[in-house]
Amino acid sequence: MQSLKLSNIVKSFGKVEVLKGIDLAVEKGELVVFVGPSGCGKSTLMRIIAGLEMQTEGTVEIAGRNVDAVVPAKRGIAMVFQSYALYPHLDVAGNMSLALKQDGVAKAEREKRVSQAADFLKLAHLLERRPAELSGGQRQRVAIGRAVVREPTLFLFDEPLSNLDAALRVNTRLEIARLHRSLGATMVYVTHDQIEAMTLADRIVVLEAGVVQQVGRPMDLYNKPANIFVAGFIGSPKMNFLAGEAAAERDAHTVGIRPEHVRVDPQGEWLGRVRHAEHLGSDSYLYVTLDGGEEMTVRIPEETTIAVDETVRLAPLPGRVHRFAADGTAL
């Protein structure tokens, strides 16, 4: 059963069209991530699903029901925002249960749901604290708990980790993944961070300029990007791109090779000079300027003695070169 179906979603602000006909079906129990650069339309699409924004054209169905004329509170959704949006005068239990109280849920049932969610999210010892007494990670878990207790058809996460530091982002990301596995819930998650997308998603929707560029499983997008935009957006560090002779030899307009698929090889076809080296312990990154002027990043999965200004030859791993036509589509 489909938990969410978007059909030809168009959104214009005046003469500016920010979504250009989005079609997507999300199956029950899936975690689907919308990813793309700032201004690609992913947050606008999320707001349309939530009912906070009205599309110019197209329809939204949640659990088989057209919700275009349904207010957000009646759509069967729960949303976790980038900002925690907690009520400062309420304690954790009060923040988590407020929407249930407004919906007329009996007190005993409210307390049961809050207790279960608090145990799961490791908030049980914090139920009597107010938001000002919580860390950023704890506040975000309260915001997630507030969504969980509503037992929605669809969870919506709008860049929920953006306000957290690096360590908390990793921990909270793991909590969201655990939540998804435990509840078997349908989730739509918006982020500009492709690492979040790769680590969380069952499927990723890559958006650019209001258009879906590709939909697929994380490793499908990594291994078989549909075009040069997806190839450059998915993967960190980003894919290297070469034109000219390197591409012509492979009957392409542009070729791409990921940093982890380039090796230092005395017989390699590309000659360049190291302009910078980063030593990260488990990995090293070489930033190389090739003789033709192109820049290439090389990931070496170990410590290296190669130094800045050293000349190196590079070669791609067999079968790891991506080919693109003049219009950017994969060949």
N, C-alpha and C positions, 0 to 999 in steps of 0.2 A: 504493500500500500504506500502511496506517495503522501508524505507529510506536508510537502510544499510543492506547488507547481506555479511557475511564472510563465506567462504567455505574452510575448511581444511587448515587454515593458519598455515604454518610452517615457522619458521625463525631460521637459523643457522648462527653462526659466527664461521667459521672454523669447528672444530669438536664439538663445543658446540651448542646444540639445545636449544634455549630459548623459543620458542613457538612450541607446539607439536600437531598441528592439531586442530585449533580453529574453531568451527562452531557456528555462532550466527546470528540471524535476529533481527533487530531493527525496530519496526513499526513506521509509521509516527506519530509525536507528542509525542513520548516517551522520557523520560529522563532516560537513562541507565547509571549506574555507574560501572566502572571497579575498583575493590578494591582488595587489597592484600598487602603482605609485600614487602619490597624493594627486587628487583631482581626476582619478580614473572613473569615479562614480560608484565605488563599492559601498561607501557609507550612505549615499543617497538611496541605493538599492535596498540596503538594510532598513532604512527608515520607511520605505514604501512597504516592505514586508510587515513591519511593525504597525503600520497605520499612522505613523507620525508625519508622513508625507503622502500626497495623492499623486499617482502616476498620471501622465498626460494621455497615454493610451495603454491598452493591455489589461490583463486580469491577474489577480492573485488568488490562489486557492490554498487553503490550509486544511489538511485532513479531508480533502474532497469537497470542501465547502467554499464557495466564492465569498471572499471577505471584503470586497471592494467598498461596500457600504457599511462595514462593521467597524465600530470604534475599537481602539487598541485593547481596552480592558476586556473585550468580549471575543477576541481573536484566538484565545487559547495559547497565548505566547507568554514568555517571561524573558525580560531583557536585562543583560548586564552591560553597563556602560563603561566607557573609559574613566569617567568620573564616578566615584562611588555613590554619590547622591544619597547619603545616609542622613537621617534626621538627628541632629546633634542633641536634642532634648530626650531622645529615646535610648534605652539601653539596647544591647545586641538582640535580646529576645524580642523587644518591642519593634525594632526595625525589621526583623525577619518575619514577624507575624502580622504586621500592619495591613498588608494587602489582603490577607485571609480574613482579618476582622472586618475590613471594608466590604468584602464579598459575602459576609454573613456566615462564615464558617464557625461552628460551635467552639467554645473555649477549649473543651477537652481535646478536640481534634486539632486545634491550633497548637496546643502545647505538645501533643504527640508528634506532629510534623516538625516543629521547631527542634524538639529533643533529638529526633532521628537525624535531621540535617546537621545539627550541631555536633553530634557524635561523629558523623561521617567526615565533617570538615575540621575536626579537632578544635571546636569552638565551645565545647561544653563548659569549660572553666572560665569563659569570658562572657557568659550570657548576661551578667549584671553590669558589665562595663558599658560606658558610653563611647561613641566614636573617638572623642578626643583622647581617650586613654588607650587607643589601639595603634599598632604600627600600620604602615601602608599595606603590607601583605595581609594582616588580619582584617582590615577594613574591606579589602577586595574579597576575602573569603566570606565575610558577612553579606556582601552584595550578591555573591554567588548563592549563598544559603537562602537569601530572600527569594531568589528565583526558584531554587529547588523545592521549597515548601509549597509552591503553587501547583506543582505537578502538571506542568504545561504540556501541550502537544508538541511545542516547538520552543527550544531555547535559542535566543539570539545574543551573541557576544560581539560588542562593538569595540574593538581594540582594547580589551580589558587589561592588558599588561603594560600599556604605554607609560603609566605613571610609576612603575616599579623599577627598582635597580636590577642590575644584571642577575644577581643571585636569586632574588625574589621572583624574577620573570621565569627562571628555570623551574623553581619550586612550584609556582602557581600553574605553570604549563603542565607539569606532571599531575597536579591536582585535577585540572580540567580533563586530562586524558583518563585519569582514574574514575572521575565522575561519569564520563561518557560510557566507559566499559561497564561500570556498576549499574547504572540506571538503564542502559540500552536506549538512551534518549536520542531524539533527533536534534541536531545542533547545527546552526549556521553561525560562522565565526568570521569576523572581518579583521584583517590586519594588513599592514604594509610590509611586515617582516616575513620574508620568504622562509626563514628558518622555522618560525612558528608554524607556517603553513605546511612545510615538509614534515615536521615532527608530529603534528596533531591530526592532519586530515585523512579521511578515507578517500575523498576526492578534493581536488583544488580547482577553483574557477579563477583563471587569470584574466583580469580586466585591464584594458587600456583605452583611454579616450571614449569611454561609454560603450565599448564593444567587447564581447567575450572573445578572447584570443585563443583559448584552449581550455578544455575541461578534461580532467583525467586523474588517475592515481598519482601520488607524488613521484614515484620512480619512473612512471611512464613519461611525465613531463620532463624529468631530468634526462632520461635516455633518448626520448624521441620528441623533442620540442617541435611544435607545428610551424614555428616561424622564428625569425631572428630576435623578435622582442621577447618571446617566452624563453628562448635559449639564453639570452642575456640577463633575464630577471631571476630565473630559477638557478640556484647554485651559488655558493659563496666560497672563495671569491668568484666573481662573475667569469663567464666564458671569455676566452680570447678570440678575437676576430681578425682575420687576415684577408686581404684582397690581393690584387695583382697576380704575380707569377704563381704564388702558392695556391691560389684559387683556380687559376687557369689550368694548371696541371691536373686539377681534379674536376674539370668541366663544370665549374661553379663561378658565380659572381663573387661570393664570399664563403670562406670556410671558417668554422669555429672549432676550438679545442679547449677543453676545460683544463685549468691549472693542474689538477691531479692526474691528467692524462698526458702530460708532457714530461719527458725525461731528459736528463743531461746525457748526451751520447756523442763521443768523439767523431762518429760518422754521421751525425745528425744533419738534416737538410737546412736548418736555420742557424745562422751565425749571428751572435749578438754580444753585447757587453752588459754586465750586471751594473745597474745604477743604484740598486738598494737591496739589502738582504735583511730579512726578519727571522730571528731565531726564537721559536716559541716552545722549545723543549721537545715535544712529540713531533712537531713539524717545523719545517723551514720554508719560507717563501722568498723566491728570487724574483726581482722585478727587472726584466731584461729589455733593453732597446735593441731591436734587430737592425741589421745593416740597412734594410729598406726604410727604417724610421718607425716601424710599427712597435707597439709596446706589448710585451707578453709577460704574464705572471706564471710562475712555475712553483708547484707545491712539491716539496720533497719530504716524504714521511719519516724523517729522521733528522738528526743534526748534520750539518754540512760544513765543510771547510772552504767552500767557494766564497770568495771575497768580492767586495765592491770593486768595480773597474776591471775585474777579470773577464776575459773573453771565453765564451762557452758556445758549444754547439748543442742544439736541441732537436728532439725528434718526437713525433706523436706516437702514442701507443697504437698498435694495429687495431683497426676497426673503430677508432674513437674520434675520427674527424667527422664533423657535421658539415653538410653542404647546403648552401642557400642560393636561391635565384635572385635576380635583380630586384624583384618586388618583396624580398624578404622571406618568402615561403620556403619551407624545407624541401630539398630535392631527395 
